[in-house]
Amino acid sequence: MTEKSNKDVSEKSEKNICDVFLEREKENLSRFAFLTCNTRGREHPYIPCKNRTEFQRDRDRIIHSQSFRRLMNKTQVFLAPVGDHYRTRLTHTLEVTQVARIIARALRLNEDLTEAAALGHDLGHTPFGHAGESALQTCYSPDFTHYRQSLRVVEKLENDGEGLNLTWEVRDGIVNHTGSHLASTLEGVIVKFADRIAYINHDIDDACRAGILSVDDIPSDIIDVLGRGHSERINTMVTSVIDASTEKPYIAMTEEVGKATEKLRNFLFERVYLNKEAKSEDSKAKELLIKLYEYFVAHPYKMPEFYYKNTENEPIERCVCDFVSGMTDRYAIDLYSELFIPKIWRGK
């Protein structure tokens, strides 16, 4: 072996796996990608991991969090549906993450950052979907939103109040995944597009399964552009984003597909999201959460110790909002029954 070869082997042996990953990013990613080495870092001091990049660590912290596990029992569109195949907030999150990674890989952007932001984007979502969000806007604050609550979860509520100590870029992607907001990285913006692509298509699937919609109901001009089948529509939308964003400093859809996607979304609002049959239980769910909120504001000492202890530093209303918004559908229903539904006395 030559002297140069010995030197190369020695240098490689001194590098840890994380260093190799960081070098690969510089060599292989697009000039528009966010490199992990440029992260603004975390709010609290930490010891670097030799086997994972910072965004890979964020992904793992999110997956192992309690709030991530609770997503499995939180509503996506249909409240406590009978049947095993309806989406929950967890399966929605996984579908968003899958779509986001496909786009990020095709554009040679940072997959790890994209994945972490996608996995964390709904951690603060309420029970009963947007009916729960509406309930807390009514009883707590008109400014309450699930995306700001998601940020609060990872910064202040998880890990017994210590938070997950995520990187700035992942937190930015989480809080800016919806509405008119735009994340500061292209990877964060991808999550916004992936979220819409995922929910539009899986909500059609669930609505058809529920019998309140048929694919034949979708206007033909939308079908002509996006396709008829579930996977066909997703592929059209994902391909559109890739085609419109390759080697560009922004994320977009091609004009024709973008307009058809917006038309389809508006169609879903009319036929599904505001459908009286599909949302028949929403008013009950909203009233249930408002009643729970009011009860614990009046009796904060009956909350779990963590939330009650937080009342020493924050307003009771804020702590109750944290408690209620973190509930699963099932837990909220069971707790409401325990507090407000009389038990049948059976004697001895």
N, C-alpha and C positions, 0 to 999 in steps of 0.2 A: 504494500500500500504506500502511495506517495505521501510526502510531507503535507501537501495540500489536502489530500483525502483525510488524513488523520486530523487535520485542523477542522475540516467540515464536520466530521463525526463528533469531535469534541464540542463544537458550538451547538450542534443539534441536541446533544445529550443534556446541555445546560438549559435548554428551553423547555418550559412546561407546556402542557397541552393547550392551555389558554393562549399562550404566545403564538402557537401555531395557528390557532383559529383567527387571531387578530391579523396575522400576516396574510392569511388567505383572504380575509375581507379586503385588504388593501390591493391584493393582486387581482381579485376576481369580481368585485362588486362594481356597479356603475359609478360614474363620477357624481351622480346625484344621490347615491346611497348615503345613509348616515352611518359612519364608522363607529364601532363601539368605543374605540380609543378616544373619541371626541365627546363622550358623555359628560354632562354637567355633574354627574355623580349623584350621591345620595345625601339626604339631610343629616344622617348620623354617621359617625365613623364606623368603618367596617374593615375586615381583613379580606383581601382579595382571595379568590379561589383559583388554584392552579389548574383545575380541570374544566372550568366553565367561564365563559365571558359574563359580563355583568347582566346582559339581557337574558342570557340563558338562566342565570340565577333568579332573575325576576320571574321568569316563566315558572320555575319550580316553586318559588315562594307562593305564587298565586294558586297553583294547582293543589298545594298542600294546605291551603287556608280553609278555615271553617266556612267562610262566606261562599267560597267556590262550591263546597259540598252542598250547601243549602240550596243552591240553584236547581238541584234535581227535583225539588219539591215546590218550585215557584212557577206560577202560571206564565205561559207565553201569550196565548190569545184566549184559549178556552179554559174557563175556570173548572178545576178538578174534573176533567173529562173522564167519562167511563170508557176505558179502552187503553191498551198499552202503547199505542203507536202515535199518539198526539205529542207534539213537541212540548218540552218544558223549557224553562230559561236556561237550563244546562245544555240540552241538546242544541238549542239555538246558538249558544256560545261556541259549541264545538263546530257547528256548521259555518259560523262566521270565521272562525280561526282557519278552517280548511280552505275556504275561499280566499281569505287574505293571504295565506301562505302561497297559494298557487300564483296569485298576482305578483307578490313580492319576488318570488323565484324567477318568474318570467321576465320581470323588469330588472333583475339583478340588484335588487334592493336588499336591505338587511332583514332576513327572515326571522331572526331571533327577536328583534325589536318588534316586528309586526306581530309575531305570535304572542308575545307577552302582553302587548296592548289589547289584542283581540280577546285573549282569555280573561282579562280583567275588566273589560268594558262595561259589564252589567253586574258587577259584584254588589253594587248598592241598590239594585232594583228591589222594589217593594213586593210583598205578596200580592197575588191577584193582578199582576201585570200593571197596565196603565190605570186600571180602576183604583189600585192601591196608591199609585202616585197622585191621582186626583184627590183621594181621600186626605192625604197628608197636606196637599195644597189647600184644602178646605179647613182642616182643623189646626194645622201647625203654621204653615206659611205659604203664600202664593208663589214664593220663590223656590220652593222645594222642587228639585229635579233628581231623577235617578242617576244622572251622570255626575252631578256634584256630590251626591251621596256615595257614589262609587269611589270618588277620590277621597272622601272622608273615611270610608272604610279602610282603604289601604294606608292612609296616613295616620289615623287616630284610633280606630276601633279594633282592628285585627290584633292578634297576638297579645291579648289582655291589655290593650291600650297603647302598646308600643308601636303598632302599625307594622307594615311589611318592609318599610325602609326601601322602597323601590327607587329606581333611577328617575331622574327628572323627565326624561324622554318618554318613558312608559306611562308615567302619571299624566303627562301632557296628552298622550294618545288616548288615555282612558276618558279624561274629562272633556275632550273635544271630539268625541266620536259621533255626535249627532247635531241636528239643527244647523244653524248658520255658522257654527264654530268650525275652525280648521286647525288641525294639529300643526306644530312647527316643523315636523318631519314628514317626508313623503310616506314613510311607513305608517305613521299615525293616520294620515289621510286615507290610505288604503283601507284601514279598519272601518272608516265611515262608509266607503263604497261597499265593502264586503258585508257590513251589517244590513244595508238596504237590499243587496242582492239576495242574501240569505233569507231575511224575513218575508220579503215579497213572495218568494217561491215556496218556502215551506208553509206559509200561511194559506196559500192557494191549495196546497196539498191537504192540509188539515181541514180547511173549509169544505173541500170536496168529500173528505172522509166523513165529515159531520152532516153532509147532506144539505148544506145551505148554499152550495155553489157547485156548478158543473163547469168543466173546461169549455164546454159549448157556450157558456154565458159570456166568456171573455170576448170583447169586440174583435172582429176578424182583422181589422187593420193592425191591432196589437199582435195577434197571433202571426200574421204575415211577416212581421219584423222579428219577433222574439222566438217564435216557435211554439208548438203546441204542448209538448211534453215538459215535465219538470226538469230533467237533466238538459234538455235542448235549450230551454230558456236560460238556465244558469250558464251554460257554455257560451251562449250568445252574449250575455252580459259581461262575463269574465273576459272573453276575447275582445269585446269592445273596449274595455278598460285598458287591456294590454296594448291594443293597436293605437289607441289615442294617447298613451302615456310613454311609449318606448322612447328612451333617450330624450325625455322632456323633463323640465324642472317642475312639473306639476302632474297631478293625477286627474284623469277625466274619462268620460265616455265619448264614443263617436256620436255625432249629432243625432242621427236617425235612431240609434238604439237608446240614447239618453232620453229622447222625447217619448219613445214608446214605453220605456221603463216608468217614466213619470205618469204617463196615462194609465198604466197598469196599477200603479200605486194609488192613484186617485180612484180608480175603479174599486180597489179593495176597501178603501175607506167607505165608499158608498154601500158596497154589498156585504162586507164582512165586519170591519172595525166599528161601524155604526149600525150594524144590523141588529134589530130588536131581538130576534131569536137567539143569535149567537151571544149577545151581550145581556141576555135576560136576567142573569144573576149579578151583574155588575153593581147595580144599586144596592143589593143586599150586602155584597162584599165591602162596598164603600162605607155603608152604615156600620158594619161590624168593626172595621178598623177605626172609625171615628169614635165609636163607643169604647173600644179598648184604649185608645189614646186618652180620652177624657177620664177614664177610670184611673189610669196610672199617673196622670198629672195630679189627680186628687189623692192617690195613694202610692207615691213614688217608692216607698220603702218595700212595696210588694214586688218590685222588679227584681230580676237577678242582681246579685251583689255588684257585679261590674258596672251595670248601668246606674244603679242607685249611688254607688260611690262617686261616679262622675258628677253627680249633682252638687258635690262640694266645690267644683271648679267651673261648672257650666250651668245655664238655666235648666230647670226641671224639664221644660218643654222640649229643649234640644235633646236631652237624654232620653226622654220618652219617645221622641221621633226616631232616634237611633234604634231603640229597642223594637218598636213596632215595624219599622221599615226592614229590619233584619229577619223578621219572622218568615217562616215558610207558610204556605196556604194552610196546610194541615195543622200546624202548631197554632196558628191564629184561630182557626175554627174550634179546635179542642179547648183552647184557653177561654174563648168566648163562652163556650158551653159550660165550662167549669164555673165561670164567674156569674153568668146571667141566666142559665137555664136550670130550673129547679130539678132536683133529683127526686125520683120516686121513692117514697119511704116504704120499706117492705117489712119493717118490724124485725123481730128476732125469729 
